[in-house]
Amino acid sequence: MRYIPQELIDEIIDFVHDDVPTLKTCALVSHAFLPSSRKRAFSRVTLAQKNYRPSSSHPSSSGITCSCENFHSLLRSAPYIACFVLSLRMVHFQAEYGRGIRGIYHEEVLPSILDSLQNLQRITVGADDSKASWRMLPSVFKEALFRSFSLPSIQCIDIDQLEDIDQPRNLMGHLAGSPSLTRLSLNWIEYSRASRSSRSDGLADADAREPVIRPRLKALELSGYDCPVSAMYLAGPNSLFDTHHLRELSVGFTGKDLHRQCSLVQSIIDQASNTLECLVYRQLSEWGSSSSQGPLLKTEHLTRLRSLYVSVDFVPPPALIPLTRTLEELKLLVVLRGDRMPPCHEWSLLDEHIGHHHDMPSLRSVDLKLHSQCGHNCYSFLCTGTQGAETLRDSLKEVEKSLPILHRRGVLRVEAIQVRRVWSGEFN
C-alpha cells in the first residue's frame, strides 16, 4: 500500500496513545507514520538519573524517561524535538545518589533543557523516595524554572516533596505569574522555619514578586504540614490566585493545627461553591480522637458536587462523610494499621448514613477500598506494598454483609488493594 490515508494514521496513533515502543514500530513500518509517531512519542518526557525505576507507590508516567545528559545530546542533534515536548517531569531519586550527594537538579545542562522547551503545557518538579531541599538548589536552575513557569502555554504545575523553601511568597508569586495556569499541585512541600514564623500573619515577603495576573484555577491539590502556609496565598485577602472557578479540590490534612487547615480550606471551598464538582480529602497522619468525630468541611451549600473521595485510617463516622443532593460517586479508602478488620457496628453506622440518605437521587456508585499497613512501609508519601491485600480478601464478604443497605441499592463495590498510590493517585 503506497498511500496511507491521514485519517487512518491519526486513528492508529490515537489508539496506541502513549505506547512509545509501538509508536516507534509504526514509524519503522511506514515513513507515513514518522511525523505523527515522533510527535506523540516525545510529548511526555521524564528526566531522571540512569536506571531510574519509579517506586511502587508513585504511578509511572507514560512517555520516555532518560537522563539529562542523554536528552540534552538528543536536543543538540535534533533541535526540532523540543517543540514536541508538552509535559516535562523532573524526578529526584535519593537512592540513586545516597545522602549528601547532589541530585538531578544540580545537572549543569538542566537549565539549558528548560530554556529549549517553549511549548510546555505541564511541568513537574519533585522527588520519588525522599525530599529535595529547595534552598540548596542552584540559582541558575531556579531562574530557568521560573522562566518556564511564565510560558504562555503552561497549564499545569506540580511541585512534590520539596523542603526548606525560603521566601514562599516569591515562589508563589512566580507560580501566580503563569498566565494560562489552570491546575496547581503542591504536595508535601515544607517551608523553612524562619519563613513559617515570619509569614504566619500573612504579610508579604520583602522580596515578593507581585503577579501581573491572578490565574483562574480549575484544579488545586494541597497537602503536608505546611498546607496552611500555601493556602494563605490561595484564599483570603492575600490570595494570588483566582479560586472562584475551581472544579476539583484535593487536600491532605495532617493532625498538626487541623482546625486552621480546615478553616483555610473551607474558605477555598466557599469561594467555589457554584463550580466545585470533585472534592478529595486525605488523612496524612494520625489525628486525635476528637478530630475524627465532627465534620471537617461544610459542603451542603455546594450546588454541583458530584464526586467525593475520602482517605482515612479508620472507619469514617457519618460526620466525616458530607453528603449532597448532587453527589454521584463516593470513594472511600480505609487504611488499616494492622490486619484486623474494624467491628461490624462501625460499618453499619456508615451504611445507614449513606444508604438511608434519600435525598441523593444521583448516587450511582460507592467504592470502598481497604489497605493494610501490616508488614511493609506505608505512609501517605510512600508505600512499598506486600501481601496486605491477601490478608484482607477473606474479610471482604464480612464487610459487605455489614453494609446491607448499600448492597441492596446495587451501588456498593468493596475491594482490597496491595499498594496505595500517593497523592491523587490513590483514586486513579
C-alpha positions in Angstrom: 0.0 0.0 0.0 1.8 3.1 -1.3 -0.5 5.6 0.3 -2.0 5.5 3.8 -4.9 8.0 4.4 -4.0 10.5 7.1 -7.3 9.7 8.8 -6.2 6.1 9.2 -2.8 7.2 10.5 -4.4 9.5 13.1 -6.8 6.8 14.2 -3.9 4.3 14.7 -1.8 6.8 16.5 -4.6 7.7 18.9 -5.2 4.0 19.6 -1.7 3.2 20.6 -1.6 6.6 22.5 1.4 6.6 24.9 2.9 3.2 24.0 6.3 4.5 22.9 7.6 1.1 21.6 4.6 0.7 19.4 4.9 4.3 18.1 8.5 3.5 17.1 7.4 0.3 15.4 4.8 2.3 13.4 7.4 4.7 12.2 9.6 1.8 11.1 6.8 0.1 9.2 6.0 3.2 7.1 7.5 6.6 6.8 4.0 7.9 6.7 3.8 7.3 10.4 7.0 9.1 11.2 5.8 12.7 11.8 2.8 11.6 13.9 4.7 8.9 15.9 7.6 11.2 16.6 5.3 14.0 17.8 3.4 11.7 20.1 6.5 9.8 21.4 8.2 12.9 22.7 5.1 14.7 24.0 5.9 13.4 27.6 9.4 13.4 28.9 10.7 12.3 32.4 14.2 13.4 33.4 15.9 11.3 36.0 19.2 9.5 36.6 20.2 6.5 34.6 18.5 3.2 35.6 15.8 5.1 37.5 12.8 3.0 38.4 9.8 4.6 40.0 8.8 3.3 43.4 5.6 1.2 43.6 3.6 3.9 45.3 4.2 6.5 42.5 2.4 5.8 39.3 4.9 5.6 36.5 4.3 8.3 33.9 3.9 7.5 30.2 6.2 8.7 27.5 10.0 8.5 27.5 12.4 8.5 30.5 16.0 9.5 30.1 18.9 11.3 31.8 19.6 15.0 31.5 22.8 14.3 29.6 21.2 12.0 27.1 18.2 14.3 26.5 20.4 17.3 26.1 22.5 15.4 23.5 19.3 14.5 21.7 18.2 18.1 21.6 21.5 19.2 20.2 21.4 16.7 17.4 17.7 17.1 16.7 16.5 20.5 18.0 13.1 20.2 16.4 12.2 17.6 19.1 11.9 20.4 21.6 8.7 21.7 20.1 7.1 18.2 20.6 7.6 18.2 24.4 4.3 19.2 26.1 4.9 17.6 29.5 8.2 17.6 31.5 8.6 15.7 34.7 11.9 16.0 36.7 12.5 13.5 39.5 15.0 13.5 42.3 15.6 9.9 43.5 17.6 9.7 46.7 18.5 6.0 46.3 20.3 7.0 43.1 22.6 9.4 44.9 23.0 8.4 48.5 22.6 11.0 51.2 24.5 14.2 50.9 25.1 13.7 47.2 23.7 16.2 44.7 20.8 15.1 42.5 19.3 15.8 39.2 18.5 19.5 39.9 22.3 20.1 40.0 22.8 18.8 36.5 24.6 21.6 34.5 22.6 21.0 31.3 19.2 21.1 33.0 18.7 24.9 32.7 19.6 24.7 29.0 17.0 21.9 28.6 14.3 24.0 30.3 15.0 27.1 28.1 14.7 25.0 25.0 11.3 23.7 25.8 9.0 26.5 24.8 5.7 24.6 24.2 5.4 23.0 27.7 1.9 22.6 29.0 2.8 20.7 32.1 5.9 20.8 34.3 6.6 18.6 37.4 9.3 19.3 40.0 9.5 16.6 42.5 11.2 13.6 44.2 10.3 10.0 44.4 11.5 8.3 47.6 12.8 11.4 49.5 12.5 15.2 49.7 14.8 17.6 47.9 16.0 20.8 49.6 14.8 23.9 47.6 17.3 26.1 49.4 20.2 24.0 48.2 19.2 24.0 44.5 21.4 26.1 42.2 20.1 29.6 41.5 20.6 29.1 37.8 18.2 26.2 37.8 15.6 28.2 39.8 15.8 31.1 37.3 15.3 28.7 34.4 12.4 27.1 36.2 10.7 30.4 36.8 11.1 31.3 33.1 9.3 28.0 32.3 6.5 28.9 34.8 5.9 32.1 32.8 5.4 30.4 29.4 2.0 31.2 27.9 1.5 27.5 27.2 1.9 26.3 30.8 -1.5 25.0 32.1 -0.4 22.6 34.9 2.4 22.8 37.5 3.1 20.1 40.0 5.6 20.6 42.9 6.1 17.5 45.1 8.3 16.7 48.1 10.4 19.8 48.2 11.6 21.0 51.6 13.3 24.0 53.2 11.6 26.5 50.9 12.6 30.0 51.9 10.8 33.1 50.6 7.4 31.3 50.0 5.7 34.4 48.6 8.5 34.7 46.0 7.8 31.1 44.8 4.0 31.5 44.9 4.4 34.8 43.1 6.2 33.1 40.2 3.6 30.4 40.2 0.9 33.1 40.0 2.7 34.7 37.1 1.7 31.8 34.8 -0.8 33.4 32.5 -2.6 30.2 31.4 -2.2 28.1 34.6 -5.4 26.1 35.5 -4.1 23.2 37.5 -1.7 23.6 40.5 -0.4 20.8 42.8 1.6 21.5 46.0 2.2 18.2 47.8 4.3 17.6 50.9 6.3 20.8 50.4 7.8 22.3 53.5 8.9 25.9 54.2 11.9 26.9 56.2 11.2 27.6 59.9 12.1 31.3 59.5 9.6 31.7 56.7 6.9 29.9 58.6 7.2 32.1 61.6 7.6 35.4 59.8 4.6 34.8 57.5 2.1 33.4 60.0 0.3 36.7 59.8 0.0 36.6 56.0 2.2 39.6 55.4 4.1 39.8 52.1 7.8 39.0 51.8 10.2 41.8 51.3 11.2 40.2 48.0 7.7 39.5 46.9 7.1 39.3 43.2 3.6 40.5 42.6 2.0 38.7 39.7 0.6 40.6 36.7 -2.5 38.4 36.7 -4.3 36.1 39.1 -4.5 32.7 37.3 -8.0 31.2 37.2 -7.5 27.7 38.7 -9.8 24.8 37.8 -8.0 22.2 39.8 -6.0 22.5 43.1 -4.1 20.0 45.2 -2.6 20.7 48.6 -1.1 18.5 51.3 1.5 18.4 54.0 2.3 20.0 57.3 2.7 23.4 55.7 -0.6 23.2 53.8 -1.9 26.3 55.8 1.0 28.4 54.6 0.3 27.5 51.0 -3.4 28.0 51.5 -2.9 31.6 52.7 -1.8 32.5 49.1 -4.9 30.8 47.6 -7.7 32.3 49.7 -8.5 35.4 51.6 -7.1 39.0 51.2 -3.6 37.9 50.3 -4.7 35.5 47.5 -2.5 35.4 44.4 -4.9 33.1 42.5 -8.5 33.1 41.4 -10.1 30.1 43.0 -13.7 31.1 42.4 -14.0 28.7 39.4 -12.4 25.6 40.9 -13.9 22.3 39.7 -11.5 19.9 41.5 -10.0 20.3 45.0 -7.8 17.7 46.7 -6.5 18.3 50.3 -4.3 16.2 52.5 -4.9 17.0 56.2 -2.3 16.4 59.0 -3.0 16.2 62.7 -1.0 19.4 63.3 -3.1 22.5 63.6 -6.0 20.7 62.0 -8.6 23.5 62.8 -6.5 26.1 61.0 -6.1 23.8 58.0 -9.8 23.2 57.8 -10.6 26.9 58.1 -8.4 27.9 55.2 -9.6 25.0 53.0 -13.2 25.9 53.9 -12.5 29.4 52.6 -11.4 28.0 49.3 -14.4 25.7 49.1 -16.8 28.6 49.8 -15.3 30.7 47.0 -16.0 27.8 44.6 -19.4 26.9 45.9 -21.1 27.2 42.5 -18.4 25.3 40.4 -16.8 22.6 42.6 -17.5 19.2 41.2 -14.9 16.9 42.8 -13.6 17.1 46.4 -10.9 14.8 47.8 -9.6 14.9 51.3 -7.0 12.6 52.8 -5.7 11.9 56.3 -1.9 12.2 56.2 -1.0 11.5 59.8 -2.7 10.3 62.9 -5.5 12.5 64.3 -6.7 12.9 67.8 -9.9 11.0 68.6 -11.8 14.3 68.9 -10.7 15.4 65.4 -12.4 12.4 63.7 -15.8 12.9 65.3 -17.0 16.2 64.0 -17.4 17.4 60.4 -14.1 18.7 58.8 -15.7 20.6 56.0 -19.1 22.0 55.2 -20.4 21.0 51.7 -24.2 21.4 51.9 -24.0 24.6 50.0 -22.1 23.2 47.1 -24.5 23.1 44.1 -22.5 21.0 41.7 -20.5 18.5 43.8 -20.6 15.1 42.0 -17.6 13.2 43.4 -16.4 12.8 47.0 -13.2 10.9 47.7 -12.1 10.3 51.3 -8.9 8.5 52.6 -8.5 7.8 56.3 -7.0 5.1 58.6 -10.3 4.3 60.4 -13.9 3.7 59.5 -15.1 7.2 58.9 -18.0 8.2 61.2 -21.0 9.8 59.5 -19.9 13.3 60.4 -16.8 12.9 58.2 -18.8 12.0 55.1 -20.6 15.1 54.0 -23.4 14.2 51.5 -25.1 16.5 49.0 -28.1 16.0 46.7 -25.9 16.2 43.6 -23.4 13.5 44.6 -22.9 10.8 42.0 -19.9 8.8 43.3 -18.4 8.3 46.7 -15.0 6.6 47.1 -13.5 5.6 50.4 -10.0 4.4 51.1 -9.6 2.9 54.6 -6.0 2.3 55.5 -5.9 -0.3 58.4 -2.9 -0.1 60.7 -3.0 -3.9 61.2 -4.6 -6.9 59.5 -7.7 -6.9 61.8 -10.9 -5.7 60.5 -12.9 -3.0 62.4 -16.0 -4.2 64.2 -19.2 -4.6 62.3 -21.1 -1.8 64.0 -18.7 0.8 62.7 -19.5 -0.2 59.1 -23.2 -0.4 59.9 -23.2 3.3 61.0 -21.6 4.2 57.7 -24.1 2.1 55.8 -27.1 3.8 57.5 -25.7 7.2 57.0 -25.2 6.8 53.2 -27.9 4.2 52.4 -30.7 5.9 54.3 -29.9 9.3 52.8 -32.9 9.5 50.4 -32.1 13.0 49.1 -29.4 11.7 46.8 -31.2 10.6 43.6 -28.0 10.8 41.5 -25.8 8.4 43.6 -24.6 5.6 41.3 -21.5 4.2 43.0 -19.9 3.7 46.4 -16.4 2.3 46.1 -14.8 1.1 49.3 -11.1 0.2 49.1 -9.2 -1.4 52.0 -5.5 -1.4 52.5 -3.4 -2.9 55.4 -0.2 -1.3 56.6 0.8 -4.5 58.2 4.2 -6.0 57.1 5.5 -3.2 55.0 6.4 0.5 54.9 3.2 2.5 54.3 3.0 6.3 54.6 1.0 9.0 52.9 4.0 9.7 50.6 5.4 6.1 50.2 4.0 2.6 50.2 6.1 -0.5 49.4 3.2 -2.9 49.5 3.5 -6.6 50.3 0.8 -9.1 51.0 -1.6 -6.7 52.7 -4.4 -7.3 50.2 -4.1 -11.1 50.5 -4.8 -11.0 54.3 -7.8 -8.7 53.8 -9.6 -10.5 50.9 -11.0 -13.1 53.3 -12.7 -10.3 55.2 -14.3 -8.6 52.2 -17.6 -10.6 52.4 -17.8 -9.8 56.1 -17.6 -6.1 55.3 -20.2 -6.4 52.6 -22.6 -8.1 55.0 -22.1 -5.1 57.3 -23.3 -2.8 54.5 -26.6 -4.3 53.5 -28.4 -1.1 52.6 -25.8 -0.1 50.0 -25.5 -3.6 48.8 -29.3 -3.8 48.1 -29.2 -0.5 46.3 -26.6 -2.0 43.9 -24.1 0.8 44.2 -21.5 -0.9 46.5 -18.2 -2.3 45.5 -15.6 -3.5 48.0 -12.0 -4.4 47.2 -8.6 -4.9 48.9 -5.6 -3.2 47.4 -1.9 -4.2 47.8 -0.2 -0.8 47.2 -1.7 2.5 47.9 -0.8 5.2 45.5 0.3 8.6 46.8 -1.3 11.9 46.3 -4.3 11.9 43.9 -3.1 8.6 42.5 -4.9 6.9 45.4 -8.1 7.1 43.5 -6.8 6.9 39.9 
